């Protein structure tokens, strides 16, 4: 049988054709799990391109991987095929959910943002362990992939910092850990793994490093709550932010304000790559726009001002009705120093 067919039989996920959408949510790509979205104009065509691209990627990776083993004279067992399928699923963000969680896939998709991707991120590094991956062939491949990703990623960050493109934070207690900071934009090349390292570091030490370089004590509940908030779906996240009275980034939410409500609708419905690009342009001009344009290719990023800037702007607006920068332009540095004191 063709390699792809054998991998599919072994458990590799392929998206169904758009004309035959599966009824079970665990069979469709998470971005297109909603039947409402699929009925929008152009959605089926976009879903077809999206699903076909992912199918092509998964089958291509599988073909290359197995072909290399066959050329090297390796004979694959059923366990090898099964673990290879699991590895490809995890690499492409299709976590192999346990049977109990598969039955609740609809609820998980409602509460969390791409639960299969979250599971894949947890599963992938564990596949180097014999207790998780029985196939020695696949374990070796998982080691090679992780080592290559870490090596290439570290090289990119070090080269960018050495060239003066941006700065890299090395302390795992900081929210900017292992990210390249260009102006107010943070670029994350690690598929979100830096967030897990930061979470474990802050949970273990009960401390965090602030934007201003100070270390602040935390309680374990606060660390855990913030981590869970970062994984919520847009709809559930909005409800939680309204309940908390602020967004994940600490911005105040005023439900009765039409301007604030419009801002929140924009944040929850506009594609993330578009938001990042606009935020980068507004914050750092051409440089910020150029950096955040990488988001269209799947790079993780976020643009926000640090807490010192936020406090300065908030107090300047409270006392003078203008931003910190406007205060300096209109009333001079003396007014800024007075407010700062």
Phi, psi and omega in degrees: 000153174301151183302314181300318180298318180292324178292321178296318177297328180280351176124003178291133182279134169231138180289142177288157176302151184300326181288347181230065181295130180291149179281331180276132183294337181286356180258356181245158176293140188298328180295340184239028181287338183278125177292331178296315180296321183295339181270356178287152179302130178083352184293319181296321179294319179294319179297322179297315180294319182295309181295320179295320178297317179292320177298317179297319180295312182297313181294323179296316178298316180297316179299314181295317183295309183291321179299321179296319178294319181294321178295331179277002177084016179282137175257120186269133176269174177300323178296320178299315179298315182296314181290328176296317178299318179296319180296317179296319177301313182294320180296329183260017175080015179252079181301143180274083184299142173299157184305321182296322180282330178299324180294338181251024185299326179296316179294318181298319179293333179285320186276316188249158178272109179053069181300328179292326176293318177301316181292321179298320179295327177283325186284320189304307181294338180282348183286357175276354183268137179299331181288340180260318181242111182287329183284120177295328179297315182286324177300317179297320179294321178296319177300315181298317182295314181295317180297318179294317181297316180294316181296313180294317181298314179297321179296318180298314181294316180296320180293320180295318179291319180296329180277357179080015180291322181191190180241149180241126178272127183257352181275120183290354177275353181265146177293344179265012184304129175063020177251151175268117182261115177245105187064236177262008182256134177250127179254126182248113181260007190258016177061023177092357183293331179299328180294322179293320178296317179297317180301313181294322180294314180291324179293322181288318185265345184057038178218160172218156176260124182279172180298330181276000177094002180271155178255128185241140178286143178232159170257156187297328180294319180297317179297315181293318180299317181293323179295316179295319179301325182289347182254000183286153176291161181305316183292311179293324178297322178295315178299319179293320179296320178297319179296319181283336181087004178202159179280176179299329180274003177091010179280136181293143176244126177241096186305329184278354181272121180294324179294317180292321179296317178298321179297318181291322177298318177300314182296327185270343185248332180288135177309139185300321181297323178292316178302312182300318181296315180294317179298318180296319177297314182294325185276314188231017176065219184299319181298315179295320178296319180295319181293314184284345177297339177295342178297335178291344179256013174098002180284134179284138180199160176207146179239124175200155178276153183286171187295329178295315178297320180297317180293318179299313180296318181297315181289325178295321178291324181292319185270318188246351180073026180210168179285168179301316180294318178296324178299316179295322181290322186269323185241358174090171182296331181299320179293323178294317179295321179298315180292322182295322177293000000 
